[in-house]
């Protein structure tokens, strides 16, 4: 489990660097959106992800008898894709680091209780 956390922290940390680099070198004003950055890095995977999530993951798209409007891609994931990339990835990375520190602290507290 610690390797998964390490890989996630590394990935989002690298995405911070990529987002900041794109913000500094791209001629656009302001922050780059998460969706724009994803489209620049892998346009096909963005389109495939939308199709797969809308058809096979979203409960309203998956179960016809629910008779509801799909909500997972539009507006949920679409909202995330419109967020500024650098602050978003900084926030996710910080949350993952804090969560790791919290989990380590809990592990030490449990170890201390076992020693007593």
C-alpha positions, 0 to 999 in steps of 0.5 A: 500500500505504501508503494501506491501512495508513493507512486500517487504522490510522485505522479501528482508532484510531477504534474505540479511541475508540468503544470507550472512549466506549461503556465510559464511557457504557454502564451495564454494568460492565467493558469492552465486548466486541468482538462487543457493540460490533459488534452495537451499530454494525451488527447485520445485518453481524455476522449476515451475516458469520457466515453467509458465513464459515461457509458460504463461507470456512471450508474445512470448510463449503466442502468437504463431502468434508473431513468436519470440523467448522467451526472458523473462526467457532466457536471462532476468530472467536467467541473474538475477539468475546468479547475486551474491545473497548478493549484489543483495538483498542488492541493492533491499532492498536499492532501496525499502528503498530509494523509501519509503523515496522518497514517504514519502517526496512527501506525506509531500510536498503535505500536505504542499501545501494543508495547504497553 
